[in-house]
Amino acid sequence: MPHKTNAPAVEGLFTMDPREPRLLGTRCRACGTYFFPAEKTFCRNPGCDQADFEEVPLSRTGTVWSYTSASYKPPPPFVAKEPFEPFAIAAVELEKEGITILGQVADGIGVDALKTGMPMELVLRELYEDDEHVYFTWNWKPTDGGSNA
Amino acid sequence: MSKDVAVLGVGMHPWGKWGQNFVGYGVKAAQDALKDAGVEWKDIQLVAGGDTIRNGYPGYVAGATFAQALGWSGAKVSSSYGACATGAQAISVARANILAGLCDVALVIGADAAPKGFFAPTGGRRPEDPDWLRFHIQGITNPTYFGLYARRRMDIYGATQQDFAAVKVKNSKHGLHNPNARYRKDVALEDVMSSVLVADPLHLLDICATSDGAAALVLSSMDFARKHTTDPVKISAVSTVTPVYPNSVIEMPNLATDSKAGVGLPEIGFKESIAHRAYQEAGLGPEDMSLAEVYDLSTALELDWYEQIGLCPPGDAEKLLRDGETTIGGRVPVNPSGGLGCFGEAVPAQAIAQVCELTWQLRGQADGRQVEGARAGITVNQGLFGHGSSVICTV
């Protein structure tokens, strides 16, 4: 069986560093505003008419704004594992960037282990695979590993 | 210049899963609205359709689709889309034409035939479409957002799952005798609590279904209305605002908020700004409202709206509900129609249906669910991708 290559499920959203992955955003050089997913064509700050962006890796850690779960299999274009396993989802605030970003919660950690304000870090997780690739996405994970909720 | 237009007629096709084409529902609602108004179809000068994106090309040009079905008459046409706020877009087009003196009488129609289960994006691989991206890369559905807002109410304000369930219990009582409601059944707290968990902390009965349905309005200038009736219900405000940058609350269908690192937050948030603009336009405030029809996509979202339309300060919504203030007979009944909890969502018809309910209430014709002595009411709703929707009606 041929060896499969790891790849992001969608290009350009995050680095594939297995230990310290980062989400990839942009920052407007004129007004300092951050964007995720990356904005490269126009600055959405109404007080800024520049279009000069630098690509920036976003903070790897943040705090929970809120959280929920997906108890039912989401429809396509989500590619669900069979049998479907429910997962938790967290909205995590990155302090420096002033952005809240959604992501599934890693390792089957459920909502019972989550709380508004708790610290989270970014990790990568396998999403689905085909004959040649294993595709990854980002997840949030409690920085204490979810054991101390 | 008065900014009022008259609601001469209202009509609806009952909500449900009828298995028919959306056009037929729209025609039925339109015919009922015309009859209610005492206006002939051939006298309508503008047809403003609310589009549906789940019924092929005829849905994208809904105004013309309905005009053709009713019989080409040469009327002017418009078709607009604003997701859940689509109906407000169509109302706004008709009202602006009337207030500008470009027409005297207009017909507003929205209708949908909805698929079963989760709403999902249209096909194809489109990584630059946030709606596609959130489903594909994180499996985030609409109830995900409802769950996030609900859980935050619990963690910040101490709300409970029983509070959310109590919204459903209230609304199911309100809708019990509404002939256009899909679900007309008493629901007990235990029914909600024992239904399956969909998006923690929300159960299946906390979340609105997707429905078929249609609603229509005949709107006219006040001069035109006076020739047909003595004391018409008036639309005194239509708010279709967008957010002010940066919007720091996570919103459907986005994976991330705007950044508040570079620019300060606006004075009020997007959801608060929707009703705020309507109050400003009408020269009225929350204390003037006899009732409200709010967009309860989930039970917990109804509680958010209490605060966002100014019925109580942030964190007090659960108390307002528990005290019975938002039940028919209370200070300011919310969703006397039964709300989405009793209807399910028929996207382009919903904001129009909210105005139908205000009209029946303000006329004193809301049999079995009448808010006594109603003089003014507000609707509020929000469409994804930044569409505000709020209408104030008065008599």
Chai-1 contact restraints between the chains, C-beta under 6 A:
chainA,res_idxA,chainB,res_idxB,connection_type,confidence,min_distance_angstrom,max_distance_angstrom,comment,restraint_id
A,A9,B,I137,contact,1.0,0.0,6.0,A-B,restraint_1
A,V10,B,P127,contact,1.0,0.0,6.0,A-B,restraint_2
A,V10,B,I137,contact,1.0,0.0,6.0,A-B,restraint_3
A,C31,B,G262,contact,1.0,0.0,6.0,A-B,restraint_4
A,G32,B,G262,contact,1.0,0.0,6.0,A-B,restraint_5
A,T33,B,S259,contact,1.0,0.0,6.0,A-B,restraint_6
A,T33,B,G262,contact,1.0,0.0,6.0,A-B,restraint_7
A,Y34,B,S259,contact,1.0,0.0,6.0,A-B,restraint_8
A,Y34,B,A261,contact,1.0,0.0,6.0,A-B,restraint_9
A,F36,B,A256,contact,1.0,0.0,6.0,A-B,restraint_10
A,N45,B,V263,contact,1.0,0.0,6.0,A-B,restraint_11
A,P46,B,Y245,contact,1.0,0.0,6.0,A-B,restraint_12
A,S66,B,L148,contact,1.0,0.0,6.0,A-B,restraint_13
A,S66,B,R151,contact,1.0,0.0,6.0,A-B,restraint_14
A,S66,B,R152,contact,1.0,0.0,6.0,A-B,restraint_15
A,Y67,B,R151,contact,1.0,0.0,6.0,A-B,restraint_16
A,T68,B,T144,contact,1.0,0.0,6.0,A-B,restraint_17
A,T68,B,G147,contact,1.0,0.0,6.0,A-B,restraint_18
A,T68,B,L148,contact,1.0,0.0,6.0,A-B,restraint_19
A,T68,B,R151,contact,1.0,0.0,6.0,A-B,restraint_20
A,T68,B,A199,contact,1.0,0.0,6.0,A-B,restraint_21
A,T68,B,D200,contact,1.0,0.0,6.0,A-B,restraint_22
A,S69,B,D200,contact,1.0,0.0,6.0,A-B,restraint_23
A,A70,B,G139,contact,1.0,0.0,6.0,A-B,restraint_24
A,S71,B,L197,contact,1.0,0.0,6.0,A-B,restraint_25
A,S71,B,V198,contact,1.0,0.0,6.0,A-B,restraint_26
A,P74,B,G139,contact,1.0,0.0,6.0,A-B,restraint_27
A,P74,B,T141,contact,1.0,0.0,6.0,A-B,restraint_28
A,P75,B,F118,contact,1.0,0.0,6.0,A-B,restraint_29
A,P75,B,A120,contact,1.0,0.0,6.0,A-B,restraint_30
A,P77,B,W132,contact,1.0,0.0,6.0,A-B,restraint_31
A,P77,B,F135,contact,1.0,0.0,6.0,A-B,restraint_32
A,P77,B,H136,contact,1.0,0.0,6.0,A-B,restraint_33
A,F78,B,F135,contact,1.0,0.0,6.0,A-B,restraint_34
A,F78,B,G139,contact,1.0,0.0,6.0,A-B,restraint_35
A,I89,B,T144,contact,1.0,0.0,6.0,A-B,restraint_36
A,A91,B,L148,contact,1.0,0.0,6.0,A-B,restraint_37
A,A91,B,I250,contact,1.0,0.0,6.0,A-B,restraint_38
A,E97,B,S259,contact,1.0,0.0,6.0,A-B,restraint_39
A,E97,B,A261,contact,1.0,0.0,6.0,A-B,restraint_40
A,G98,B,S259,contact,1.0,0.0,6.0,A-B,restraint_41
A,G98,B,K260,contact,1.0,0.0,6.0,A-B,restraint_42
A,G98,B,A261,contact,1.0,0.0,6.0,A-B,restraint_43
A,I99,B,A256,contact,1.0,0.0,6.0,A-B,restraint_44
A,I99,B,T257,contact,1.0,0.0,6.0,A-B,restraint_45
A,I99,B,S259,contact,1.0,0.0,6.0,A-B,restraint_46
A,T100,B,I250,contact,1.0,0.0,6.0,A-B,restraint_47
A,T100,B,T257,contact,1.0,0.0,6.0,A-B,restraint_48
A,I101,B,A256,contact,1.0,0.0,6.0,A-B,restraint_49
A,L102,B,I140,contact,1.0,0.0,6.0,A-B,restraint_50
A,L102,B,L255,contact,1.0,0.0,6.0,A-B,restraint_51
A,G103,B,Q138,contact,1.0,0.0,6.0,A-B,restraint_52
A,Q104,B,Q138,contact,1.0,0.0,6.0,A-B,restraint_53
A,V111,B,D200,contact,1.0,0.0,6.0,A-B,restraint_54
A,T116,B,D155,contact,1.0,0.0,6.0,A-B,restraint_55
A,T137,B,I137,contact,1.0,0.0,6.0,A-B,restraint_56
